[in-house]
Amino acid sequence: MKNTDTIEMVLKSKANNSVLSITPDEPVYKALEKMSEHNIGALLVLADDHVAGILSERDYARRGDLQGHSAKRTKVKKIMTSPVHCVSPSETVDECMSIMTQKHFRHLPVLKDEKVVGLISIGDLVKWVISGHEQTIQELQGYITGAYPA
């Protein structure tokens, strides 16, 4: 597991790669319920199977609650982030980490031929990088102790 591995590899390794979504005209409250139920921090906002935006807990905190918008009366499209920066499955872990760091994103939708194939979080990428480091450490320990294959 390396930083040069593709996002496609990361998506294949995820235990649950289903992408949860909501429509722009649904109430924010419904989105918050769905995020809570599935213990996630963001939902893709899809209109006619196309990415219209993304709604995160951060969006609600900054553009919803703090600005006095009732979650039950406010539509998702009022506080969602749009447009959304999307990536392809062929982009690398490093490239996506760079995008997330520079643009202060925590989630990136993954599109192939304009179809949503996944959603990656900064947590997914950090886990991938840590697993790669752990693998390298095990290989080095094996080399030092003589257990490394010849």
N, C-alpha and C positions, 0 to 999 in steps of 0.2 A: 504494500500500500504506500504509494508515493504521491507527492504533490503534483506530479506530471500525469497521474492517472486521470481518466475521463470521468465526467459526471455520470455517464451511463453506467460505469462500474460502481459508483457510489449508490446510484438508484437500485441497481441489482442486489446490492448488499443489505439494503434496508429491509427490516422485517416486515414493515407495512408501508407499501409505496402507494397506497390509495390517496388520491388528492380530493380533499373535501372542499366544497365550494358553496357559494350563495349567489343570488342574483342581486343586481343593483337596486331593485325596487323593494326588496324585503327589509323589514325593520332591523335596526342595529341590534335590538334585544335578541332576536332570533339567531343572529350571528354569534353573539356573546354566549348564548346558551349552547350552541353547537361547539364553540371553542372549549367551553368548560367541560362539556360531556366527553369530548375526545382528548382533553388535556393537551391542547395545541395553542399556539400563540398567534396564528394567522389563518385566514381563509382566502382562497382565490375568489375573486368576484368575476363570474362568467355571465356574458350576455350572448345568447345564440352560439354557445360553445366557443366563444372567443374571450380572451382575457380582457376584461374591462377595467380591472383594478385589483387591488389587494387590500384587505382590511385586517389590521393587526390590533392587538391590545393597546399598543402605543398610539395608533390612530384614534382609538376611542378615548384614551386618556387625554390626548392633546386637542383633538378637534371635536370631540363629543362632549364628555362630561365637563371639562374645563370651560367650554364655551356655552354651557347651559343647554345642550341638545339632549332631549329625553331619548333614551335608548328605545323606548317603546313607540315613540312617535316619529323618530328620525329614520330616514331611509339610508341604507348602506351607501348609496352613491353620493350622499352629502358629505361623508367623512372619510371615504376610502382614499387610498393613494392611487393616483392615476396621472400619467401613464405609468406602466410597470416595466421595469427593465427585465427582460427575459434572456435566458441562455439556451444554448443547444446542448444535446447530450455529448457532443464531441469536445466541448470546452473542458479545460483541466481544472482540477481542484485549486491549483495556484491561481489561475485566472479568475475563478469565482470568488476566492477569498480576497483577492485584490479589489474586485468590483464591490464586494460587500463592505470592505474596509473603507475604500475611498468614498462611497456613496452613502455610508451608514445604513445599509440594508441588513436585515436579519434573515430574509427569505428571498429566494429567487425561483420563479417558475421555470420549468424546463419544457421547451417546445421543440417538436420535430415536425416539420412540414406544417407549421402553424397549429398543430394539435398539442394539447397539454399532455405530457407524458410523465410529469412528476413535479415535485416541489422540494427544493433543498433548503435546509436551514444552516445557519452558521454552526449550530451544534452538530449537524451531520458531518460537516467538513472538519471540524475540530476532532471529532471522534475518529475520522478517517486518518488524519495526520498522526494522532496519538497512537493508533494501532500500528501505523507504519514505523513509528519510533520504537514501540515495544518489540516489533519483529526484528528491527535492526539490533536492538540491545540483546535479544536472545541469540541472534547469529554471532554477535561479537563475544558473548559469554561462551558460546560453544567453541568458537575459534580459540579463545584464551585457554580453555580447559582441555582442549584437544579433542573435543567431541565433534568438531566441524568436519563435514565430509571432505575427503581428499579430492 
